[in-house]
Amino acid sequence: MDLLELSADFLRPEEAARAGELPGKVDLPVILTVRREKEGGRFTGNERDRMQLLLRLGLSGFAFLDLEEDLQAPELDRRIREAGAGVIRSLHDIHGVPSDLSRRLAVLARNAREIPKVAVTPCSAADLMRLLETFTALGSIPKVLFGMGDYGFPTRVLAPRLGSLFCYSSPPTGNEAQGHVDPRTLDELYGYHRIGKDTDVFGVIGNPVMHSFSPLIHNTGLLAQGLDAVYLPFLVDELASFFHVADSLGVQGLSVTIPYKESVIPMLGYKDRAVAAIGACNTMRRGADGRWEGTNTDAAGFLASLVQAFHGVVPPGQGATVIGAGGASRAVVYTLLDQGVRVLVLNRTALRAQKLAQELGGRGASVQSAPLDESSVKLMAGFTDLIVQTTKLGMSPNENADPLPGYQFTGAEVVCDIVYAPDTTSFLKRALAAGCTVVRGSQMLLAQAYEQFAFFTGSPFPPGAKERLRERMSSA
Ligand code: ATR
């Protein structure tokens, strides 16, 4: 059901005077609100003025009036009923999820003539879980429930699946609140109008995560493949609570990004050889027994990009420098060693690089480690056939950060950067200027996402969708 909401508190007095004309001019049912500041609205007058505005406008053909839980106005209620309009009785919290939510909700839901609405602001995965519990508590009665802010974002997109009558969306203004979604994104990116009770849910967990390109990639693939499924960003502050959310929503598959690639491993019921060897997991799916199966597609994605850069096989005896020693670096080093490449790992925290070298090296594999600082460059002799940047240095908005400012490219190096926003980092720009072959983060992101898609769905990423995606990513 599509509806329009008029927030009369945003109107200037001369506009408010004509607001009653709106329902007659549009083909959608219109909801009227006059929201106070404490609910995130703009109405600054007193309650008597607000009531008068509601009374005057409420009888002008609006389909619903959205009235707050504490608004006790029998006269208004009676007049609304006589005018044939419905009442949405709402509970707002723009700062959190109230501790007495269930009690207040029970009061709201008592009046069968009204539609209860809950708009609260989860500030953690545990808060999101509490909000999901309210969906269950309300059962199948008509209701409107959603979480504001980034933690609440999944409840907006999944409204039709969760049994909420609708979710809220508004055109972009350039000054959006966190978790806001505009109607076009909701429909084109998330396929909102196709989501139903049986839609499978996939997603990416991370922190930060809201600007991830993974929803664009996977939703494009899911749509092209004709699957009844949607892929969402889940902002996660703490894994244990999030996995309650994942169970409650019946999430089928997850991409894992910063900073959870290593800490997610204990959640796995089964891990494949890549996860065990790399010590990092970037992809999970629910197995037949309900437990999580983990794999690591960063390695396969990196290898695919590498093979492309070397036009086939990586020549034997190459030496590579890898900057960073986190989860992404582990997948890169693992792949390089597998290809017989000698590796030098440079990291801000030298001890972490040392640990990585110890864990992934051995059995004839050659990995050295050193601190990432001014002295790094002279240690790189013999390790410059390939340079792989795996930290967030150079990522928007810190686009000028250069992980190796003292290094002069000769033009002979193959240079990879996992950062994909911007598409060409300042590090890659320097490499390109010297004539190097470069591999962009977007190439590696896409290559690993295609592997994830196959792991999630059992089907290869639809080839027709790949070209469209490459264009959209490079222009993003
Ligand atoms: P991921 O799983 O995506 O690799 P991670 O495990 O958090 O993420 O690792 C991030 C990597 O980027 C680490 O190598 C980190 O260095 P530290 O081990 O010293 O933390 C590196 N990194 C992050 N911010 C950095 C910065 N400002 N300068 C240098 N290295 C940085």
Boltz pocket constraint, residues with backbone or C-beta under 6 A from the ligand:
constraints:
  - pocket:
      binder: B
      contacts: [[A, 257], [A, 258], [A, 259], [A, 260], [A, 261], [A, 262], [A, 323], [A, 324], [A, 325], [A, 326], [A, 327], [A, 328], [A, 329], [A, 347], [A, 348], [A, 349], [A, 352], [A, 390], [A, 391], [A, 392], [A, 393]]
      max_distance: 6.0
